[in-house]
Amino acid sequence: MLSNAAFNALLKTLEEPPQNVKFIFATTEIKKIPATIISRCQKFDLQRVDLKTLSNHLKKICQNENISFENGSISHICKASEGSVRDALSLLDQAASLCSDDIKEQIVLNMLGLNGYEKNIELFELCLSNQCSKALKVYDEILQNGAQPLQIISNLLEISHLASKMNVIKSDTNMSEYIQKKISEISANGLPKLVRLWQILIKSIEELKYAPNEQQAGSMAIIKLCYGSSLPDPSQFLEKISEQTNAQSENKQTKVSETPNFQKKIIKDNITYYKEEKSKNGQTKISDGLHSKDKLSKEITINNEKKLENFKNPKSFEDILDLLLKNRESLLHAQLINNVHLISFEERSIKLRLKFKSDKEILQNLSFTLEKITKTKWNVTYSEEEGEKTIVEKQNIKLNEQKEQIKTNPYFAEVFKHFPQAEITSIEDKKSN
């Protein structure tokens, strides 16, 4: 409990202690000790004693002191001490005095305020099954038996912890058979639900500490537990979305695969026709078969040449942007869509206006890049005319129109009714190819 000023006064003595003096500091709040003191000391962290070791220690003391006891009573004392030997000995002394050296489990439960632990388990089970009215009645019964709201919520928190832990460890030898069976049944609800209830209880304990009426705050905690247990698991939503996405993708693949299969069938038929007629009718029919196959490949070549011609001779400003992307001119593409207003577009001649403070080298780079790709000269000029909006501005206007249209949808309108601060950040087109 020393203040910073007291520690500073002690610092000089610690740096040059007398030969016959040793200082020993004990604290449970090491963070409050100044770093100047800790750096001049040897620090030893004393850990909590585990329940088994502490239980054996208390039983040995009872045997030496001729104190009879029930195993359950010692277990409750060890849990209440939370690993502190000093607290465990104090509770053991109180229990021995209260029971006249014959420690009974029921009396220890009353002494620790844990009487009716089974009722707490029943309350937790009712909350899990969303039986709110019955849960509130059991909560009131526990209060009538003398338990405090904070203790009830703490017990529910412990039950949630034990059930979650049992999902991993599967058993706990420190519990009685009845309690272990009940906790095992609760653990069958799964970790996601138990963790969600744990978070509700943790927050409820903080609310109870500052609530003007603890009983009302405890009732609200029970109500939140009931309705929190009925909420769907987020993983179920993800599974449903994944199933819908897979079903949609399968439908798309079925539609898209129809044309390729048809084309494959034509080619396969041509090859089969060629082989059969070769063995039956000789050279005449062979040439017909080859002609149909060559014709198909020739049509594909012509189509590719047309696409290549359109690719090298853009007919609009949008074609130029596509041309730049296909030739990996991403930087120039980004500069054009953000900083350029189109005034006029003609074949091999473009007139543009740049945004304020934009670099005019963009126009030179565009002319040079188009000439390199299309093998023809392009005249790119600058003008002060107003022109069209930039591509990005057009996209934003279109996006805002789509957002407003989506907001008129009754389903989305219901969402915005409950979440007025929600915003539509992006819109994705899921049309099939």
C-alpha positions in Angstrom: 0.0 0.0 0.0 3.0 2.3 -0.4 2.5 5.5 -2.5 4.9 6.6 -5.2 6.4 9.2 -2.9 7.0 6.5 -0.3 8.7 4.2 -2.8 10.9 7.1 -4.0 12.0 7.8 -0.4 12.8 4.1 -0.1 14.7 4.0 -3.4 18.1 5.2 -2.0 18.0 2.6 0.8 17.3 -0.1 -1.7 20.2 0.9 -3.9 22.6 0.8 -0.9 21.0 -1.4 1.8 22.8 -2.1 5.1 24.6 -5.4 5.2 22.4 -6.9 7.9 19.0 -5.9 6.3 17.0 -7.6 3.6 13.7 -6.2 2.2 10.9 -8.5 1.2 7.9 -7.0 -0.6 4.7 -9.0 -1.2 1.9 -7.8 -3.4 -1.0 -9.0 -5.6 -0.8 -5.9 -7.8 2.7 -5.9 -9.3 1.6 -3.4 -12.0 1.3 -0.7 -9.4 4.9 -1.0 -8.3 7.2 1.6 -9.9 9.6 0.2 -12.5 12.6 1.8 -10.5 11.7 -0.5 -7.6 11.1 -3.7 -9.6 14.4 -3.3 -11.5 16.3 -3.3 -8.1 14.6 -6.5 -6.8 14.5 -10.2 -7.6 10.9 -10.9 -8.6 9.3 -14.3 -7.8 5.8 -15.0 -9.1 3.8 -17.3 -6.7 1.2 -19.3 -8.6 -2.2 -20.4 -7.4 -2.4 -23.9 -5.9 -4.4 -26.4 -8.0 -7.6 -27.9 -6.5 -6.2 -31.4 -6.1 -3.1 -30.3 -4.2 -5.1 -27.9 -2.0 -7.8 -30.5 -1.3 -5.2 -33.0 -0.2 -3.6 -30.4 2.0 -6.9 -29.5 3.7 -7.8 -33.2 4.2 -4.4 -33.8 5.8 -5.0 -30.9 8.2 -8.4 -32.3 9.2 -6.9 -35.7 9.9 -4.2 -34.2 12.1 -6.7 -32.0 13.9 -9.2 -34.9 14.3 -11.9 -33.0 12.2 -14.3 -35.2 10.3 -15.5 -34.0 6.9 -17.5 -34.9 3.8 -15.5 -34.9 0.5 -18.0 -32.5 -1.1 -17.5 -29.9 1.6 -13.7 -29.8 1.1 -14.2 -29.5 -2.7 -16.5 -26.5 -2.2 -14.0 -24.8 0.2 -11.2 -25.3 -2.3 -13.2 -23.8 -5.2 -14.3 -20.8 -3.1 -10.6 -20.1 -2.2 -9.7 -19.8 -5.9 -6.2 -21.4 -5.4 -5.3 -19.4 -2.3 -4.0 -21.6 0.6 -4.6 -18.7 3.1 -8.2 -18.3 2.1 -8.8 -22.0 2.1 -7.5 -22.4 5.7 -9.7 -19.5 6.8 -12.8 -21.1 5.3 -11.8 -24.4 6.7 -11.5 -22.9 10.2 -14.9 -21.2 9.9 -16.5 -24.4 8.7 -15.0 -26.5 11.5 -16.2 -23.9 14.1 -19.7 -23.8 12.6 -20.0 -27.6 12.4 -18.3 -28.5 15.7 -15.4 -30.3 14.0 -17.9 -32.4 11.8 -17.9 -30.5 8.5 -21.1 -31.2 6.4 -21.4 -30.3 2.7 -24.9 -28.7 3.1 -23.7 -26.4 5.9 -20.6 -25.4 3.9 -22.9 -24.6 0.9 -25.0 -22.4 3.2 -21.9 -20.7 4.6 -20.6 -19.9 1.1 -23.9 -18.8 -0.3 -23.9 -21.7 -2.8 -27.0 -23.5 -1.4 -29.3 -24.8 -4.1 -26.6 -25.1 -6.9 -29.0 -27.6 -8.6 -31.5 -24.7 -8.9 -28.9 -22.7 -10.8 -28.4 -25.5 -13.3 -32.2 -25.7 -13.7 -32.3 -22.0 -14.3 -29.5 -22.3 -16.9 -31.3 -25.1 -18.7 -34.5 -23.0 -18.9 -32.6 -20.1 -20.4 -31.1 -22.5 -23.0 -34.5 -23.7 -24.0 -35.9 -20.0 -24.1 -38.5 -20.7 -21.4 -38.3 -17.1 -20.2 -41.4 -17.0 -17.8 -40.3 -20.2 -16.0 -36.7 -19.0 -15.8 -37.8 -15.8 -14.1 -39.9 -17.8 -11.6 -36.9 -20.0 -10.7 -34.7 -16.8 -10.4 -37.2 -15.4 -7.9 -37.2 -18.6 -6.0 -33.4 -18.6 -5.7 -33.6 -15.0 -4.5 -36.2 -16.0 -1.8 -33.7 -18.5 -0.5 -31.2 -15.8 0.3 -28.9 -15.7 -2.7 -27.8 -12.4 -4.1 -28.3 -11.5 -7.8 -24.6 -11.2 -8.4 -24.0 -14.6 -6.9 -26.7 -16.1 -9.1 -25.2 -14.7 -12.3 -21.7 -15.8 -11.1 -23.1 -19.3 -10.7 -24.6 -19.2 -14.2 -21.2 -18.0 -15.5 -19.5 -20.9 -13.8 -22.0 -23.4 -15.4 -21.4 -21.9 -18.8 -17.6 -22.3 -18.3 -17.8 -25.9 -17.0 -20.1 -26.9 -20.0 -17.8 -25.2 -22.5 -14.8 -26.8 -20.9 -16.5 -30.2 -21.0 -16.7 -29.9 -24.8 -12.9 -30.1 -24.8 -11.9 -32.1 -21.7 -15.1 -34.4 -21.7 -15.0 -35.0 -17.9 -14.1 -33.3 -14.6 -13.3 -35.4 -11.5 -13.9 -32.4 -9.1 -17.7 -32.5 -9.7 -20.2 -34.9 -8.2 -21.8 -37.5 -10.5 -25.2 -35.6 -10.6 -23.6 -32.2 -11.4 -21.3 -33.8 -14.0 -24.3 -35.5 -15.7 -26.2 -32.2 -15.8 -23.2 -30.2 -17.1 -22.7 -32.9 -19.8 -26.3 -32.5 -21.0 -25.8 -28.7 -21.2 -22.5 -29.0 -23.1 -24.4 -30.9 -25.8 -25.8 -27.5 -27.0 -22.4 -26.8 -28.6 -19.7 -24.3 -28.1 -21.1 -21.4 -30.2 -24.2 -21.1 -28.1 -22.4 -21.5 -24.8 -19.8 -18.9 -25.7 -22.5 -16.5 -26.7 -24.2 -17.0 -23.3 -20.9 -16.6 -21.6 -20.4 -13.2 -23.2 -23.9 -12.1 -22.2 -23.2 -13.1 -18.6 -19.8 -11.4 -18.5 -21.5 -8.1 -19.6 -24.4 -8.7 -17.1 -22.0 -8.9 -14.2 -20.6 -5.5 -15.0 -24.1 -4.1 -15.3 -25.0 -5.5 -11.9 -22.1 -3.7 -10.2 -23.4 -0.3 -11.4 -27.1 -0.9 -11.5 -29.3 1.0 -9.0 -31.4 -2.2 -8.4 -29.5 -5.5 -8.6 -32.6 -7.7 -8.6 -34.0 -5.9 -11.7 -30.6 -6.0 -13.4 -30.5 -9.8 -12.7 -33.9 -10.3 -14.2 -32.8 -8.4 -17.4 -29.8 -10.7 -17.5 -32.1 -13.8 -17.4 -34.2 -12.3 -20.2 -31.2 -11.6 -22.4 -30.0 -15.2 -21.8 -33.3 -16.6 -22.9 -33.5 -14.6 -26.1 -29.8 -14.9 -26.7 -30.0 -18.7 -26.7 -32.7 -18.6 -29.4 -30.5 -16.6 -31.9 -29.3 -18.6 -34.8 -25.7 -19.7 -35.1 -23.8 -17.5 -37.6 -22.2 -20.6 -39.1 -25.7 -21.8 -40.1 -26.1 -18.6 -42.2 -22.8 -19.2 -43.8 -23.7 -22.7 -44.7 -27.0 -21.6 -46.3 -25.3 -18.9 -48.2 -22.7 -21.4 -49.4 -25.4 -23.9 -50.5 -27.3 -21.2 -52.4 -24.0 -20.0 -54.1 -23.1 -23.6 -55.1 -26.6 -24.2 -56.5 -26.4 -21.0 -58.5 -23.0 -21.8 -59.8 -24.1 -25.3 -60.9 -27.0 -23.8 -62.8 -24.7 -21.4 -64.5 -22.3 -24.2 -65.4 -25.2 -26.2 -66.9 -26.3 -23.2 -69.1 -22.8 -22.3 -70.2 -21.9 -25.9 -71.0 -24.7 -26.4 -73.4 -23.0 -24.6 -76.3 -19.5 -26.1 -75.9 -21.0 -29.6 -75.8 -22.9 -28.9 -79.0 -19.7 -27.8 -80.7 -17.8 -30.8 -79.5 -20.6 -33.0 -80.9 -20.3 -31.4 -84.3 -16.5 -32.0 -84.4 -16.9 -35.5 -83.1 -19.5 -36.3 -85.8 -17.2 -34.9 -88.5 -14.4 -37.2 -87.4 -16.7 -40.2 -87.2 -18.2 -39.4 -90.6 -14.7 -39.2 -92.1 -13.6 -42.6 -90.7 -16.8 -44.4 -91.7 -16.9 -43.1 -95.3 -13.2 -43.8 -95.8 -13.8 -47.5 -95.3 -17.0 -47.6 -97.4 -16.9 -45.2 -100.4 -13.3 -44.2 -100.9 -11.9 -40.8 -101.7 -15.0 -38.8 -102.7 -16.7 -38.8 -99.3 -13.4 -38.4 -97.5 -13.0 -34.9 -99.0 -16.5 -34.0 -98.0 -15.7 -34.9 -94.4 -12.5 -32.9 -94.4 -14.3 -29.9 -96.0 -16.8 -29.7 -93.1 -14.1 -29.8 -90.5 -11.9 -27.3 -92.3 -14.9 -25.0 -92.7 -15.5 -25.0 -89.0 -11.8 -24.1 -88.2 -11.9 -21.4 -91.0 -15.0 -19.8 -89.4 -13.3 -19.7 -86.1 -10.2 -18.0 -87.7 -12.3 -15.4 -89.4 -14.1 -14.6 -86.1 -10.8 -14.2 -84.3 -9.5 -11.9 -87.1 -12.6 -9.7 -86.8 -12.2 -9.4 -83.0 -8.5 -8.5 -83.5 -9.4 -5.9 -86.0 -12.0 -4.3 -83.7 -9.5 -4.6 -80.9 -6.8 -2.6 -82.8 -9.3 0.1 -84.2 -11.3 1.4 -81.2 -14.6 3.0 -82.2 -15.3 4.8 -78.9 -13.6 6.2 -75.8 -14.7 3.1 -73.9 -13.0 0.9 -76.5 -9.8 2.8 -75.8 -10.1 2.2 -72.1 -10.6 -1.6 -72.8 -7.6 -1.5 -75.1 -5.4 0.0 -72.4 -6.4 -2.7 -69.9 -5.8 -5.5 -72.3 -2.3 -4.2 -73.0 -1.6 -3.8 -69.3 -1.5 0.0 -69.3 -3.3 0.2 -65.9 -1.7 3.5 -64.7 -2.7 5.3 -67.9 -6.2 3.8 -67.7 -6.6 5.0 -64.0 -5.5 8.5 -65.0 -8.0 8.7 -67.8 -11.1 7.5 -65.9 -10.3 9.8 -62.9 -8.9 13.0 -64.5 -10.2 13.3 -68.1 -13.4 14.8 -69.5 -14.2 13.7 -73.0 -15.2 16.5 -75.4 -15.2 14.7 -78.8 -14.1 11.4 -80.3 -13.4 10.7 -83.9 -11.3 8.1 -85.7 -7.7 8.6 -84.6 -8.6 12.0 -83.2 -9.6 12.8 -79.5 -10.3 16.1 -77.8 -10.1 16.1 -74.0 -10.2 18.4 -71.0 -8.1 17.6 -67.9 -9.1 18.2 -64.3 -7.6 21.0 -62.4 -3.9 20.5 -61.6 -3.8 17.3 -63.7 -0.5 16.6 -65.6 -0.8 17.3 -69.4 1.7 14.5 -70.0 -1.3 12.2 -69.8 -2.4 13.3 -73.3 1.1 12.7 -74.7 1.3 9.3 -73.1 -2.1 8.4 -74.5 -1.1 9.4 -78.0 2.1 7.5 -77.8 0.5 4.3 -76.3 -2.3 4.2 -78.9 0.2 4.6 -81.8 2.3 1.8 -80.3 -0.7 -0.6 -80.0 -2.7 0.2 -83.2 0.4 1.0 -85.4 -1.3 4.2 -86.5 -0.9 7.8 -85.4 -3.5 9.4 -83.0 -4.1 13.1 -82.5 -4.9 13.8 -78.9 -5.6 17.5 -78.2 -6.4 19.6 -75.1 -9.4 21.9 -74.8 -11.0 24.2 -72.2 -14.6 23.1 -73.2 -16.8 21.6 -70.5 -17.2 18.1 -72.1 -18.6 15.0 -70.4 -18.2 13.9 -66.9 -15.3 11.6 -66.0 -15.8 7.9 -66.2 -15.6 7.6 -62.4 -18.2 10.4 -62.0 -20.5 8.6 -64.3 -20.0 5.3 -62.4 -20.8 7.1 -59.1 -24.0 8.6 -60.5 -25.1 5.2 -61.8 -24.2 3.6 -58.5 -26.2 6.2 -56.5 -29.2 5.6 -58.8 -28.9 1.8 -58.2 -28.7 2.4 -54.5 -31.9 4.5 -54.4 -33.6 1.9 -56.5 -32.6 -0.9 -54.1 -33.8 1.1 -51.1 -37.3 1.1 -52.6 -37.3 -2.7 -52.4 -39.6 -3.8 -49.5 -37.1 -6.2 -48.1 -34.3 -3.7 -48.0 -36.7 -1.0 -46.8 -37.4 -3.2 -43.7 -33.6 -3.5 -43.1 -33.1 0.3 -43.2 -36.1 0.7 -40.9 -34.4 -1.3 -38.1 -30.9 -0.1 -39.0 -31.2 3.6 -40.1 -27.4 4.1 -40.0 -26.8 1.2 -42.5 -25.3 2.1 -45.9 -25.0 0.2 -49.2 -21.3 0.2 -49.9 -21.1 -1.8 -53.2 -23.3 -3.6 -55.7 -22.2 -6.8 -57.4 -23.7 -8.1 -60.6 -24.3 -11.9 -60.4 -25.5 -12.4 -64.0 -24.4 -15.6 -65.7 -21.9 -15.4 -68.5 
